[in-house]
Amino acid sequence: SHPFCSPMRAGLMAGRNQQRFGYVSNVAYDPQNIHLGLPTTEKTIAKRLQEAGYRTGMAGKWHLGASHVHHPNRRGFDHFYGFLGGGHDYFEVDLLRPMGEGYGQPLDRNGEPENLEGYLTDALSADAVDFIGRNKGRPFFYYLAYNAPHTPMQAPAEDLAKFSGIANKKRRAYAAMVHSMDRGIGRVIKALDEHGLRKKTLVFFLSDNGGPSFANASNNDPLRGDKGDVYEGGIRVPFVVSWPGVLPAGEVYEHPVISIDLSRTALEQGGAKIVPKLEGVDLVPYLSGAKNGAPHEALFWRKDDGTDWAVRTGSTKLLKTKQGSAEELYDLAGDLGEDSNFVAKRTDAAERARSLYAAWDAEN
């Protein structure tokens, strides 16, 4: 729902478009600022599931406010292990490092500081496995927010060695970091299997935004743009949904969906109370084949104060960027790289998309 991390996470946790409550920028790491973060007027999906009888847990990157009022334990999570800022060193806590985004600060375990032993990605995976084991006898919701492959580009030597054939050092570290994350996800799925929970557990995997190729040597080809862009390279990400026995395996769903659909799906399938301001669509009926057609008439993105925006309806996408002098219109069905701008030729399609965006934006 956003081309960079903190606003997207705000929408994910609130279960609604983050632009509705003015969350359009990354927040600085400032433990003293009680106003900087996900507004306390927004009830998180963790809190809603907690109220529905779920044990709730999280590990990893929060990035929705570093003050005590924004702490995950006060926003619906019974358990939290991770860091409150936008990133962290993967190997150490270093209190002599300038505070900055909190990369050297102690890890946080339910409000208590903790040192880091080993590699951070492995530590986050271990927390997930432990949480599953401790809560296997009751309904649970767990949010595993890996920061890999976010900078700094750091990976264990044994993982780097597996990719020695990649000459670009940054790209090699990227591959090793993703490998360690994949290994951790495998451990989590294995834990579900071992406890007999796999068919009872709905699993989502997605990224918060497209790759910042300039920072971590990721590659968004054939998509145009990077993290921070409303071109496909900034907003089109891997999105995997798995629920054995309920959803078919190995299929690709072609209709466009968006990250807050994950939130709505979790709430609907978890039996949480649904209130009118919640947005998104429960994907399970669509993915299972119980419902036909597209889940959305249109999808919307809005960055900063509307300097960059995009609207997609079907395969048609209208967008405007701060750098661009005019609107651009693309047909993603045959032009995934957004190379052929036909805004001057398809004024009807542009007008329809513009009207849909204006109606959506009026509620922001």
N, C-alpha and C positions, 0 to 999 in steps of 0.2 A: 504493500500500500504506500510505499515511499522509496525513493532511490538511495537513501542512506539510513543508518541504523537506529538511532534513538527514536525518531518519530514512528518508524515502522513498528518498533517494539511497543510503543505507547498504544497504537491501534490494536495490536495483537492482544495486549493485556486488558485493554478497555472493552474489546469486542465491538468497536465502532470506529469509523473513520476519525483519525486523530485530528484532522482539520476542524472537526466539529467543536473541539475544545481548545483550538489554537496552538496545538503542539506541532510546530513545523520546523524546528531546528534541533540540533544536538545540544544537550545540556552539559555544562562544564562540571567537573568534579569539584564540588564545594560542600563539604560536610556541614558548614555553618549556615548554609542558605536553605531555609525551610520552604521557600517559594519556588525553588528551581527543581522541577521534576514532574512526574505524572500527577496531575491535580488530585488532591484527596477527595474531591467531589466525584471522581470516577471510580466506581467499584470494579475491581479487577475480576477477570474470569476465574482466577484462583479463589477469590473470596466467594463468588457465586457458587462454585463447585464445593467449597468448604461448607457453605450453608446447606448444600444438597447432601451432605454426609460424606464427602470425600476427604481423605487425608491428602494434603497438598505439599509438594516439595519442589525445590528448584536448586540447580547448581549452575554456576558460570557467570556470565555477563548480565548485569542488571541494567545499568545505564539509563535509569529512570528517576534519578535523584539520589544524592549521597547523604542527605541529612537523615536524622532519626525518624522524622515523620514519613519519609519515603521508603524506609527500610522494608524489604520484602516480608519480613516477619510481621509488619504492621499493615501489609497490603494483601493479606489473605494466604500467605505461605506459612504452614506449620514448621517447615524446615527450610533453611537456606544455607548454602555453602558456595562461596564464590567471591566476587568483587563488585563494588558498586559503581565504578567508573566505566569508561569506554574501552578499557583494555588492561592487560597486565603482562608483566614479564612471565615467560613460560618456565623459568627455572628458579627464580629467587625472589625473596622479599628484600628490599634494599631501602632502609629508612633514610639513608644519606642522599638518595636520589631526590631531586626537586619534585614536589608533589605533583605538579602538572595534572595529568589525567588519572593519577593514582596508580600508575603502572608498577611502582615499587612498594606500595602500601601492603600491610598484612592482609592476608585473606580473611574473610569473615565467615564464621560458623555460628549462625544464630545469634549475631550481635557480639560475639567474642572474637578478638584477633587471633590469628593462627599463622604459623610459619608455613612455607611451602616445601615439601619434601618430594623430590623427583620432578617429573614433568607435568605441567599443569593439565594438559589434555587428559593424561592418564588419571590424574587425581579427580577430575570431574566425572570421568567414566566410572571410577570406583565408587564415588558417592551415589551415582544412580543405581548401580548394582546393589549397594548396601541398602538404599531406600526401598527398593523392590523387595528385598529379602525381609526387611522389617515390617513391611506393610502388605505382604502377600495375601493375608486373610481378610482384607477389607478393600473397598473401592479406593483408588488413589489417582491423583493427577500429578504428573511430574513434568517439569519444564527444564530440559537440559540445554542450556544456552552456551554451547561451545564458542570460544572466541577464535579458534583456528578456522581459517588461515589468516586472521587479522595480524597486522604487524604488532610487535617486532617479529621478524622472520627467524624463528628459532625452532630447532627440531633436535631430537636425540641423535647422537652420532650413528647408532645402529640403523636408524631410519634413513638418515642422509645417505648412508652407504648403499642402501637399496636402490638409490637413484643416481648413482655415480656417473651414469651415462648422460645425464643432463648437464651440458656445459655451463649454462647460465646459473650462477650460484643462487640467485634469488628464486629462480624457477625451481631449482632443485630443492630448496628449502620449502617452497610452496607444496611441491609434490609430497615431501616427507611429512609435512604437517597435516595434509589431507589424509595421507595414509594412516597416521596415528589416530586421527579422528574416526576414520572408517573402522579401524580395529576396535576402538572404544564402543562404537555403535554396535558392532558385532557382539561385544561382551554384554551389552544391555539386552539385545535380542535373545542371547543365550540364557541370560538370567530369567527372562520371561518364560522361555521354553522349560527351563529346569524346574520352575515353580508351577508349571501347568497353567500359565496365565496368557499364553500367546493368543489363543482364540477369544480371550475375554478382554483383550487390550487393543485399543485403536491407536495406531502409531502414525505420527506425522513427521516428515523430514522436509525442511526447507531452509533456504538462505534468507537473510534479511535484506539483501540487495545484490546487484550484480558485482562482478569483480572489479576492483580498482587496479587495473593492469599497471598503472604507473607506480603503485606502491608495493605490490606483492607479486608481480609477474604473472598474474592470472591472465586468462585469454578468453574473451567473450565472443570470439568469432563463431558464427557469421553475423552476430548481432552488432549493431552500431552503438557506440558510446560505452560508458563506464559507470561505475558507482557515482551517484550524484546527478546522473542524467535521466530525463524522462524518455529518452530513446530506449529501445528494448534492452540494450546492454546494462542499463541501470536498474530495470524493474522486472525483467523476465528471469526467473530463477528456477532451479530444480525444486520440484514440489512432489513428494512421494507420500501416498496414503496407503496404509496396510492394515487389514483386519481379516485374517484368515477365517473362512467359513461364512463371512458376511459380504465381503467385497471380492470381486474376481481378481485373480493374480495376473501380473504380466501384461496388463493392458495400458494403453495410452488414451487419456481422456482429452478430446480435442477442444471442447468449449473452454473459453478463458474463465479462470477463477482467480481469487485474490486472497492474500494472507488472512484477512479478517474472517474469511469463510472457515478457516481452521477454528477460530474462536467460537463461532456460532455452532459449528458441528459438535465441538466438545460440550458446549452447554446443552444443546438439544439432546444429544445422545447420553449425556450424563444426568439428565432429568433435572437440570437447574431451572429456576424460575426465569422466564423470558419476559423482559419488559420492553415497551415500545421503542425506547431509544437505542436498543441493541441493533446492530446491523449485520451484514453478511448473510450467508445462506448455508443451511445444513446440507452438506455435500453427499451424505450417505445415500439418500434416495436417488440421486442422480448417478452416482458411481455404481450403485447396485442394479440400476436399470428400472427401479420402481417408478421413476419419473423420467420423462423424455424432454427434449428441448434444452435450451441454454439456461443455466442458473441465473444469468444476469442479462438485462437489456443492454447495459453499458457498464464499463469500469472507468474509474476516475483517479487521477493523480494530481496533486497540487503541492508545489514546493515553495518554501519561504512564504512571502506574502503574495503569492500568485504570479511571481516572475516567470516561473516555468510551470506548465501544466499539460496534461494530456487526457484525452477521452478515447476509449475504444468501444466500438459497437460492432459486434460480429468480427470481421477481419479488418474493418476500417478503423484507422487511428488518426485523429487530429491532434496536433500538438503545437505548442508555442514555447520557445526558449528565450531566456534573457538575452542570449547572444544573437538570436535570430531576429530579423527585421519584420518577418511576416509569419503567418500560420503555415504549417506544413501538413499535408494529408497523404497517408500511405495505405496501401492494401497489403496487409501482412500475409495474406494467403499466398501471394506470389512474390513478395518482396520483404522477406524477414529482415534483411539488412537495411531497410528504410533508405533505399537509394533513389527511388523514383517518386518525386513529389508531384502529385497531380491535383493540387488544391485549385489551380486555375481552370482545370478541365471538369472537375466534379463539384461544382458550386452547391448542388443539391445535397450531396453527402456531407460536405463541409458545414452547411447551414444546419442540417439535422444534428450533427455531432456538437456543434457550437451551442445549439439550444439545449441539448441534454446536459452539457457541462454547466451552462449558466444556471439551470434549474437546480443542479446538485450544489453548485458553489454558493447559491443564495442561502443555503442552510449552514454554511461554515462561519 
